């Protein structure tokens, strides 16, 4: 078991499961090298359906080199409406060509604007907005360019077949890639982009929020420079860390950092209001007379989905840590051990695309172990780990020991997630392994990967096993 790249270890991904050497290479040389197509699971009525019962216009949008949140903001700005009226099922990669559904409340088809880098097709109407998770998964076609050692790909495939519980002996005996798609598996880690591909801090902000350390949350997001950022950005963030001068930060933060600037604006505004009313008396001068509620209000200036994403980042970090510890202890991922909590497959999922239903769980006892193992072998059940929240019930046995030890190290417990507004989370569980039928083809030193993943799983988590290099390369 190989140690992961240092920046992956920061977000809890401590290992690769493939011992084979990587291929190296580069992702996203052009947006067309990273194609993502949403596997839709949202029903629509005809476009001419009554707007009283179906107020949400549904569009299929192909985006080139667009961040999902940024596109939603651009669309709402062009329409002259609140951004909260734009909804989608899943956030996609920016440096990519992506196809996904969006819904927009209370607009007509003729209102849909032309936006550079976006091909917008009206497909119908709906009685409710598309909500996060309203998809089955995503299909990927990804090219890794200029690999250093493309021959290594066959050995990686063999290792991932073995991790899926399959027979990899035939593949490992040659340097040739399989002619057809083969079933492989990886730990269902949350990928680097969950935490910030360039500056992985989402989980740091989230951990501060869960501890209700609102000032620390603001500084983790607005300050906290990272060496991958431009020098001017690093300098502005360092100024925040050193001075906590929010007005001065506005003079230094680049215009492109709109969210950070909105937080600083709120803090300056709150500081001026408190000073005018005399409410800052007795507060730290370094904070400009600001209190925890002021820093919380600054975080709440951000879009609601981003507020939720911070807490999700904290949960994802803990989840990644739990999976890494399970790997270190040598516990299986494709089948349970006594004490595990499994979930069963979603009865409404496509027949050829089994999905976990985390609302249907069962604890694995010694008496039930073999039966549940058979369910897992047939794709009818999945071993899970917690995305910790107020209603999280931890596992028993050794899996439970791992979960409790990680939470203790991080300094959290389920009750900590009883938080105000968008920050509250009841928690859930998540499958610890993700399988897919993978096709790999080679053109010189370029490798093309074709596969599909269930919603919430990350293509980069599969590709990292092949590349074994800096995820930003």
Secondary structure, 3 states (H helix, E strand, C coil): CEECCHHHHCCCCCEECCCCCCCCCECCCCHHHEEEEEEECCCCECCCCCCCCCCEEEEEEEEECCCHHHHHHHHHHHHCCCHHHEEECCCCCCCCEEEEEEEEECCCHHHCCCCCCEEEEEEEEECCCCCCCCEEEEEEEEEEECCCCHHHHHHHHHHHHHHCCCCCHHHHCCCCCCCCCEEEEEECCCCHHHCCCCCCCHHHHHHHHHCCCHHHHHHHHHCCCCCCCCHHHHHHHHHHHHHCCHHHHHHHCCCCCHHHHHHHHHHHHHHHHHHHHCCCCCCCHHHCCCCHHHHHHHHCCCCHHHHHHHHHHHHHHHHHHHHHHHHHHCCCCCCCCCCCEEEEECCCCCCCCCCEEEEEEEECCCCCHHHHHHHHHCCCEEEEEEECCCCCCCCCHHHHHHHHHHHHHHCCCHHHHCCCHHHCCCCEEEECEEEEEEEEEEECCEEEEEEEEECCCCHHHHHHHHHCCCCCC
